[in-house]
Amino acid sequence: MAERKATPLWDGKIVRAAALDSLRKFDPRVQAKNPVMFVVEVTALAVTLILVGNLATGAHRQLGFEVQIAIWLWFTVGFANFAEAMAEGRGKAQADNLRKTRTETMAKRIGAGGGAVTLVPATELRKGDVVMVAAGDVIPGDGEVIEGVAAVNEAAITGESAPVIRESGGDRSAVTGGTTVISDWIKVRITANPGETFLDRMIGLVEGAQRQKTPNEIALSILLAGLTIIFMMVCVSLYPFALYGGTVLTLPVLVALLVCLIPTTIGGLLSAIGIAGMDRLVQHNVLAMSGRAVEAAGDVDTLLLDKTGTITLGNRMAEEFLPVAGVLPQELAEAAQLASLADETPEGRSIVVLAKRAYGLRGRELGDDGAQFIPFSAQTRMSGVDLHGHRIRKGATDSVIKFIEERGGRAPADLAPIVEGIARSGGTPLVVADNARMLGVIHLKDVVKEGIRERFERLRAMGLRTVMITGDNPLTAAAIAKESGVDDFLAEATPETKLRLIREEQAQGKLVAMIGDGTNDAPALAQADVGIAMNAGTQAAREAGNMVDLDSNPTKVMEVVEIGKQLLITRGALTTFSIANDVAKYFAIIPAMFVIGYPDLQSLNIMRLATPESAILSAVIFNALIIVALIPLALRGVAYRPLGAAAILTRNLLIYGLGGVIVPFIGIKAIDLIVSALHLA
């Protein structure tokens, strides 16, 4: 896997662009999408207008103090804008890298019915057109391979320079515009019009242009808006109390109280947290089609994984030769090796290697002795070689038994126990015969990936239940599940059984994640709460999922889940910190506001702030600066550890709840000392 290089947090180019973009976000139509910061902007504007009016009328009793309040209120809005612009800027930097992959490509379009080939600009291609792409050509648009097989360099999309194979008729048939064919040739049917390609969608999504608020964000925004309204009512009700106590409250002071009490910290960082979560996925070469998918990944309860390529290496390897009664192991090994000399599959090569390693049998050249090799076919389910009157075949048990019976032979009594034993161990039996004589069985073993058990244990610690999906029989599936440490398995899986399993889990109130790459996975990917499609898979799979793994690495699901959980924990941690902040600011401002009318409130001035004006100004300055201080945490996210919900809640309360109370006390006091020393209030 080639992860994209993470953009430096304070990259100069991004910071400059974010500073300019933050100015554009002062537009009230933009601020209206964030109720908390919209209130801050409105109050900042109100204070500014009052200042202008006071200057015009000469009523400027506390001009310096009120000017500073107005400036820091505008800074509060500006810093929140800057946080969001920084998050968006990192996404735009990723999009700029993707734009560099665009080239002015010419396409070899094939006429209707296989007619003449014409050279046309790629921008003229339309959905349904068929193009020829040969070695050295850039694939002109997204499509499906309908003929041929070729090696393709997808570095433009994935960043991985190693070529991948794309061929027709399988689950590796999808190709992406902008990638390059480096060997052989393929015919491609275009599946997207210009402007609708996968690369276009990537750029739009990475830039955040199509990003919508998630349900959790909407719910939190409603909560923050409710708290803002409540504190507005509180501040308005304080005015008559102040008059009754003989204290004159100016609008700037009331505004300062309001801005310090409403949850401005999380209000200013909420959007940046969500955008940064999607950006972290992009750095892992996973494209999320929506923020909802990222959040859902953090709440997933059940994870469905294909066996082949995810839990196992995907290539079965020859483990041992098991002859039937009356046959020597070396005789079986020699016949198996002969039948596999022309078999270029990993399984075939492993048989040749095992025969050489175990019995010292030298692999012969394909042309030796006039051998006629029989390729494997789906109809016969066998392959083999005809040599000097010997007709050696290897393949599925029932197919080879049928082969020898047609020649007057019979399956020996000890064949069935050997085959069943291999199946029970999780392997695949490959039966070998010579004419009418059964020789024995090759034990092909699915190789479970190294470290996969530990990964499943970590997923279990994260609260996920893992289910292996395989087309194998239940005996083989059970053996692989036991060896790999998966929680459960679904054997002999079909598209219908996958879909039914997902619906059953969802009916129990669980969120389900599914990984797939084939057309037969599309229904399940569409039904799953998190559908992760492999970029190397079919177009149907990519369109059905709400995430696309550009590296086509099924084991990357752990990183996807961790990033989702990190997003949720970060939002919760900063919300806790923001609300806890209000406690300290309350002790800073309330005594300062009412100490003249209610001297007993001086006992609440536990920070011993210099003057009422200094206390109010220090709280407002801290309220603005804390947003800037928390931008790195919002963009990087709170580190996730696989702890239980209770442990995570306790940690958040201790670190961000208690810290949210203590830090403002220290910060406001430090600012008060500076303000007093500089005689700013």
ZAMARGU-4260 file (C-alpha; in steps of 0.2 Angstrom, whole numbers, plus 5000, padded with zeros to 4 digits):
<rodrens>
0) 5000/5000/5000 | 5007/5017/4995 | 4999/5030/5007 | 4998/5048/5002 | 5011/5059/5010
5) 5003/5069/5024 | 5002/5087/5021 | 5012/5097/5034 | 5000/5105/5047 | 5007/5122/5045
10) 5012/5122/5027 | 5015/5140/5021 | 5005/5139/5005 | 4990/5132/5014 | 4991/5144/5028
15) 4992/5159/5016 | 4977/5152/5006 | 4967/5149/5022 | 4970/5166/5029 | 4963/5173/5013
20) 4949/5161/5012 | 4944/5165/5031 | 4941/5183/5025 | 4928/5177/5012 | 4920/5167/5026
25) 4915/5183/5035 | 4900/5183/5023 | 4884/5182/5034 | 4877/5169/5021 | 4892/5158/5026
30) 4891/5161/5044 | 4872/5157/5045 | 4877/5139/5043 | 4885/5139/5060 | 4873/5147/5072
35) 4886/5149/5086 | 4898/5159/5076 | 4884/5168/5067 | 4879/5175/5084 | 4897/5180/5088
40) 4898/5189/5071 | 4881/5198/5074 | 4887/5204/5091 | 4904/5209/5085 | 4895/5220/5071
45) 4883/5227/5084 | 4898/5232/5096 | 4907/5240/5081 | 4892/5250/5075 | 4890/5256/5093
50) 4908/5261/5094 | 4906/5271/5077 | 4890/5279/5084 | 4899/5284/5100 | 4914/5291/5091
55) 4901/5302/5080 | 4893/5308/5096 | 4908/5310/5106 | 4901/5298/5119 | 4917/5287/5122
60) 4919/5284/5140 | 4927/5267/5139 | 4933/5269/5121 | 4949/5259/5122 | 4941/5245/5132
65) 4927/5244/5120 | 4938/5245/5104 | 4948/5230/5111 | 4932/5220/5114 | 4926/5223/5097
70) 4943/5218/5089 | 4944/5202/5099 | 4926/5197/5094 | 4931/5199/5076 | 4946/5189/5079
75) 4935/5175/5087 | 4925/5174/5071 | 4941/5175/5060 | 4950/5161/5070 | 4935/5150/5068
80) 4935/5154/5049 | 4953/5150/5049 | 4951/5133/5057 | 4938/5128/5044 | 4949/5136/5030
85) 4964/5126/5036 | 4955/5110/5035 | 4948/5113/5018 | 4965/5119/5012 | 4973/5102/5016
90) 4959/5094/5006 | 4962/5106/4991 | 4980/5102/4992 | 4976/5084/4989 | 4964/5089/4975
95) 4978/5099/4967 | 4989/5084/4967 | 4975/5074/4958 | 4973/5088/4945 | 4991/5086/4940
100) 4987/5068/4934 | 4976/5075/4920 | 4983/5075/4903 | 4977/5080/4886 | 4973/5062/4880
105) 4969/5056/4863 | 4958/5041/4862 | 4957/5027/4849 | 4939/5025/4847 | 4932/5010/4839
110) 4917/5012/4827 | 4900/5004/4829 | 4901/4985/4826 | 4920/4984/4827 | 4922/4997/4813
115) 4937/5008/4810 | 4948/5015/4823 | 4948/5034/4824 | 4959/5046/4835 | 4948/5058/4845
120) 4951/5069/4860 | 4946/5060/4876 | 4934/5075/4880 | 4923/5069/4865 | 4921/5052/4872
125) 4904/5047/4879 | 4897/5034/4889 | 4895/5018/4879 | 4910/5021/4867 | 4923/5008/4865
130) 4941/5012/4864 | 4957/5002/4861 | 4971/5005/4873 | 4989/4998/4869 | 5005/4998/4879
135) 5011/5016/4882 | 4993/5023/4880 | 4984/5033/4894 | 4967/5026/4897 | 4956/5040/4891
140) 4941/5038/4903 | 4933/5027/4916 | 4927/5011/4909 | 4926/4992/4910 | 4938/4980/4901
145) 4928/4970/4888 | 4942/4961/4879 | 4960/4958/4883 | 4972/4958/4898 | 4985/4971/4902
150) 4996/4978/4915 | 4991/4995/4921 | 5001/5008/4930 | 4989/5017/4943 | 5001/5028/4951
155) 4991/5043/4946 | 4977/5037/4957 | 4985/5027/4971 | 5002/5033/4971 | 5008/5015/4970
160) 5020/5012/4956 | 5019/4993/4955 | 5008/4988/4940 | 4991/4979/4942 | 4982/4967/4930
165) 4966/4972/4922 | 4956/4960/4912 | 4939/4956/4905 | 4926/4945/4913 | 4931/4946/4931
170) 4931/4957/4946 | 4947/4966/4940 | 4939/4974/4925 | 4937/4992/4930 | 4949/5005/4924
175) 4951/5023/4928 | 4954/5037/4917 | 4972/5045/4918 | 4981/5028/4922 | 4993/5020/4909
180) 4994/5003/4901 | 5012/4997/4901 | 5010/4980/4893 | 4998/4971/4880 | 4982/4979/4875
185) 4964/4980/4881 | 4947/4986/4874 | 4938/4997/4886 | 4919/5002/4886 | 4918/5020/4893
190) 4906/5021/4908 | 4906/5040/4912 | 4904/5056/4902 | 4917/5070/4903 | 4916/5079/4920
195) 4908/5063/4928 | 4923/5052/4929 | 4930/5044/4945 | 4944/5057/4945 | 4932/5071/4944
200) 4922/5064/4959 | 4938/5062/4969 | 4943/5080/4966 | 4926/5087/4971 | 4924/5076/4986
205) 4942/5079/4992 | 4939/5098/4990 | 4924/5096/5001 | 4913/5104/4988 | 4899/5091/4990
210) 4902/5088/5009 | 4885/5088/5018 | 4883/5089/5037 | 4881/5072/5045 | 4867/5068/5057
215) 4878/5069/5072 | 4884/5086/5066 | 4867/5092/5064 | 4861/5086/5081 | 4876/5094/5089
220) 4873/5110/5079 | 4855/5110/5086 | 4862/5107/5104 | 4874/5121/5102 | 4861/5133/5095
225) 4850/5129/5109 | 4863/5133/5122 | 4867/5149/5113 | 4848/5154/5114 | 4848/5150/5133
230) 4863/5160/5136 | 4856/5174/5126 | 4841/5174/5137 | 4852/5173/5153 | 4862/5188/5147
235) 4847/5199/5143 | 4839/5194/5160 | 4855/5200/5169 | 4853/5218/5163 | 4839/5222/5175
240) 4848/5214/5190 | 4863/5225/5186 | 4852/5240/5186 | 4844/5235/5203 | 4861/5233/5210
245) 4867/5250/5204 | 4878/5242/5191 | 4878/5250/5173 | 4881/5236/5160 | 4886/5242/5143
250) 4882/5232/5128 | 4900/5227/5124 | 4901/5220/5142 | 4885/5210/5140 | 4891/5204/5123
255) 4908/5199/5130 | 4898/5189/5143 | 4887/5181/5130 | 4902/5176/5118 | 4912/5169/5133
260) 4897/5158/5139 | 4891/5151/5123 | 4901/5136/5116 | 4911/5146/5104 | 4926/5134/5105
265) 4917/5118/5098 | 4906/5130/5087 | 4922/5136/5079 | 4930/5119/5076 | 4915/5108/5072
270) 4916/5109/5054 | 4935/5108/5054 | 4934/5092/5063 | 4923/5084/5051 | 4933/5089/5036
275) 4949/5084/5044 | 4942/5066/5046 | 4939/5064/5028 | 4956/5071/5024 | 4964/5058/5035
280) 4955/5045/5025 | 4962/5052/5009 | 4980/5051/5016 | 4977/5032/5018 | 4971/5032/5000
285) 4952/5029/5005 | 4939/5040/4997 | 4924/5043/5007 | 4909/5048/4997 | 4901/5057/5012
290) 4905/5062/5030 | 4891/5051/5036 | 4901/5036/5030 | 4916/5041/5040 | 4905/5043/5056
295) 4897/5026/5053 | 4914/5018/5052 | 4917/5024/5069 | 4901/5016/5076 | 4902/4999/5066
300) 4897/4984/5076 | 4899/4970/5063 | 4912/4969/5049 | 4910/4957/5035 | 4926/4952/5026
305) 4930/4940/5011 | 4941/4926/5015 | 4952/4927/4999 | 4964/4941/4998 | 4958/4948/5015
310) 4961/4934/5028 | 4971/4922/5016 | 4984/4927/5004 | 4972/4923/4990 | 4984/4910/4982
315) 4983/4892/4988 | 4999/4883/4990 | 5004/4864/4989 | 5006/4858/5006 | 5009/4839/5004
320) 5006/4824/4992 | 4994/4810/4999 | 4994/4794/4989 | 4981/4781/4989 | 4985/4763/4994
325) 4997/4755/4982 | 5005/4771/4975 | 5022/4778/4981 | 5022/4796/4986 | 5036/4799/4973
330) 5025/4792/4959 | 5011/4804/4964 | 5023/4819/4965 | 5030/4815/4948 | 5013/4814/4940
335) 5007/4830/4949 | 5023/4839/4943 | 5021/4834/4925 | 5003/4839/4925 | 5008/4856/4932
340) 5023/4861/4921 | 5012/4872/4910 | 5001/4878/4924 | 5006/4896/4927 | 4994/4899/4942
345) 5002/4901/4959 | 4994/4884/4964 | 5002/4876/4949 | 5019/4883/4952 | 5019/4878/4970
350) 5016/4860/4965 | 5031/4860/4954 | 5041/4868/4969 | 5035/4855/4982 | 5039/4840/4971
355) 5057/4847/4968 | 5059/4851/4987 | 5052/4835/4994 | 5057/4822/4981 | 5071/4830/4972
360) 5061/4830/4955 | 5068/4842/4942 | 5056/4852/4933 | 5056/4848/4914 | 5055/4860/4900
365) 5038/4862/4892 | 5043/4855/4875 | 5051/4839/4882 | 5046/4823/4874 | 5032/4831/4864
370) 5021/4833/4879 | 5003/4840/4875 | 4997/4850/4890 | 4978/4851/4893 | 4973/4868/4901
375) 4961/4870/4915 | 4943/4874/4909 | 4927/4878/4919 | 4918/4864/4910 | 4930/4850/4914
380) 4937/4857/4930 | 4953/4848/4927 | 4970/4851/4919 | 4985/4840/4914 | 4996/4832/4901
385) 4996/4819/4888 | 5013/4810/4887 | 5019/4793/4880 | 5002/4786/4882 | 4999/4793/4899
390) 4984/4804/4902 | 4988/4813/4918 | 4974/4824/4925 | 4973/4834/4941 | 4957/4843/4947
395) 4941/4843/4957 | 4937/4826/4965 | 4921/4822/4956 | 4928/4828/4939 | 4943/4816/4941
400) 4933/4802/4947 | 4922/4804/4931 | 4937/4804/4921 | 4944/4787/4927 | 4927/4779/4927
405) 4925/4784/4908 | 4941/4773/4906 | 4935/4759/4916 | 4943/4763/4933 | 4936/4765/4950
410) 4939/4777/4964 | 4949/4768/4978 | 4940/4766/4995 | 4953/4777/5004 | 4951/4792/4993
415) 4936/4799/5001 | 4944/4799/5019 | 4959/4808/5012 | 4948/4821/5003 | 4937/4824/5018
420) 4952/4826/5030 | 4959/4839/5019 | 4943/4848/5019 | 4941/4847/5037 | 4958/4855/5040
425) 4953/4870/5029 | 4963/4864/5014 | 4958/4861/4996 | 4960/4843/4989 | 4966/4842/4971
430) 4964/4824/4965 | 4977/4816/4953 | 4974/4802/4941 | 4984/4793/4927 | 4972/4786/4914
435) 4960/4774/4923 | 4971/4774/4939 | 4969/4785/4954 | 4986/4791/4961 | 4981/4802/4976
440) 4978/4819/4982 | 4987/4836/4982 | 4984/4845/4998 | 4982/4864/4993 | 4982/4875/5008
445) 4975/4893/5010 | 4989/4902/5018 | 4982/4913/5032 | 4990/4930/5032 | 5004/4933/5045
450) 4997/4944/5059 | 4979/4942/5054 | 4974/4934/5071 | 4982/4949/5080 | 4972/4961/5069
455) 4956/4952/5073 | 4960/4953/5091 | 4963/4972/5090 | 4946/4974/5081 | 4938/4964/5094
460) 4945/4975/5107 | 4938/4990/5097 | 4921/4981/5100 | 4919/4974/5082 | 4912/4957/5078
465) 4921/4950/5062 | 4912/4938/5050 | 4922/4929/5036 | 4912/4927/5020 | 4918/4913/5008
470) 4911/4902/4994 | 4920/4887/5002 | 4911/4873/5010 | 4907/4874/5029 | 4921/4862/5034
475) 4934/4872/5025 | 4927/4889/5031 | 4926/4883/5049 | 4945/4878/5049 | 4950/4894/5041
480) 4939/4904/5054 | 4947/4895/5068 | 4965/4897/5062 | 4963/4916/5058 | 4953/4920/5074
485) 4938/4927/5065 | 4922/4928/5076 | 4910/4919/5064 | 4909/4914/5046 | 4896/4913/5032
490) 4901/4898/5020 | 4895/4895/5002 | 4890/4913/5002 | 4879/4920/4988 | 4874/4938/4984
495) 4857/4934/4992 | 4865/4926/5008 | 4877/4941/5010 | 4862/4953/5009 | 4851/4943/5021
500) 4865/4943/5034 | 4868/4962/5033 | 4849/4965/5035 | 4848/4953/5050 | 4862/4962/5058
505) 4854/4979/5055 | 4837/4973/5061 | 4846/4970/5078 | 4851/4989/5078 | 4869/4985/5073
510) 4879/4995/5060 | 4888/4984/5047 | 4903/4987/5037 | 4906/4977/5021 | 4921/4975/5010
515) 4919/4969/4992 | 4926/4971/4974 | 4914/4961/4963 | 4898/4964/4954 | 4890/4951/4965
520) 4895/4961/4980 | 4886/4977/4974 | 4869/4973/4983 | 4878/4970/5000 | 4889/4985/4998
525) 4874/4996/4995 | 4864/4989/5010 | 4879/4990/5022 | 4881/5006/5033 | 4899/5007/5027
530) 4902/4999/5010 | 4921/4999/5006 | 4923/4995/4987 | 4940/4990/4980 | 4946/5002/4967
535) 4952/4987/4957 | 4935/4980/4957 | 4920/4982/4945 | 4911/4998/4941 | 4896/4991/4950
540) 4905/4988/4966 | 4913/5006/4966 | 4896/5014/4963 | 4887/5004/4976 | 4900/5007/4990
545) 4901/5024/5000 | 4920/5022/5002 | 4933/5017/4989 | 4950/5010/4993 | 4961/5016/4980
550) 4975/5003/4985 | 4962/4989/4984 | 4969/4982/5001 | 4955/4974/5010 | 4965/4973/5027
555) 4965/4992/5027 | 4947/4992/5035 | 4955/4993/5053 | 4962/5010/5048 | 4945/5016/5041
560) 4937/5011/5058 | 4950/5019/5068 | 4949/5035/5058 | 4930/5035/5061 | 4931/5032/5079
565) 4945/5046/5080 | 4933/5058/5072 | 4919/5054/5085 | 4931/5055/5100 | 4939/5071/5094
570) 4922/5079/5092 | 4916/5073/5109 | 4933/5078/5117 | 4932/5096/5111 | 4914/5098/5115
575) 4918/5092/5133 | 4932/5105/5133 | 4922/5119/5126 | 4908/5117/5139 | 4920/5115/5153
580) 4928/5131/5148 | 4912/5141/5153 | 4915/5137/5171 | 4932/5146/5172 | 4925/5161/5161
585) 4910/5162/5173 | 4921/5165/5188 | 4931/5178/5178 | 4917/5188/5171 | 4902/5187/5183
590) 4912/5194/5199 | 4919/5208/5188 | 4902/5213/5181 | 4893/5214/5197 | 4906/5217/5211
595) 4901/5235/5213 | 4882/5232/5216 | 4885/5216/5225 | 4902/5217/5234 | 4900/5199/5241
600) 4903/5192/5224 | 4921/5197/5226 | 4923/5181/5235 | 4920/5172/5218 | 4935/5182/5210
605) 4946/5167/5215 | 4959/5171/5201 | 4961/5189/5209 | 4960/5197/5192 | 4966/5215/5192
610) 4951/5225/5187 | 4933/5222/5181 | 4938/5228/5163 | 4954/5218/5164 | 4944/5202/5169
615) 4932/5204/5155 | 4945/5208/5141 | 4956/5193/5147 | 4941/5181/5146 | 4937/5188/5128
620) 4955/5186/5122 | 4957/5169/5129 | 4940/5164/5121 | 4948/5169/5104 | 4965/5162/5106
625) 4960/5145/5112 | 4952/5141/5095 | 4969/5144/5087 | 4977/5133/5100 | 4966/5119/5097
630) 4967/5119/5078 | 4981/5106/5077 | 4971/5094/5088 | 4955/5097/5077 | 4965/5093/5061
635) 4976/5078/5068 | 4962/5071/5079 | 4963/5064/5097 | 4973/5048/5097 | 4962/5033/5097
640) 4966/5018/5108 | 4955/5002/5108 | 4947/5005/5125 | 4929/5002/5131 | 4916/5015/5130
645) 4917/5018/5149 | 4936/5020/5149 | 4935/5032/5134 | 4922/5043/5143 | 4932/5043/5159
650) 4948/5048/5149 | 4938/5062/5141 | 4931/5069/5157 | 4948/5068/5165 | 4958/5076/5151
655) 4946/5087/5142 | 4933/5090/5155 | 4945/5094/5170 | 4957/5101/5158 | 4944/5112/5151
660) 4941/5119/5168 | 4959/5121/5173 | 4967/5128/5157 | 4956/5144/5156 | 4960/5148/5174
665) 4978/5148/5170 | 4976/5156/5153 | 4965/5170/5159 | 4976/5174/5174 | 4991/5175/5162
670) 4982/5186/5150 | 4976/5197/5164 | 4994/5200/5170 | 4999/5205/5153 | 4984/5216/5150
675) 4988/5225/5167 | 5006/5226/5164 | 5003/5235/5147 | 4988/5245/5154 | 4977/5239/5141
680) 4961/5240/5152
</rodrens>
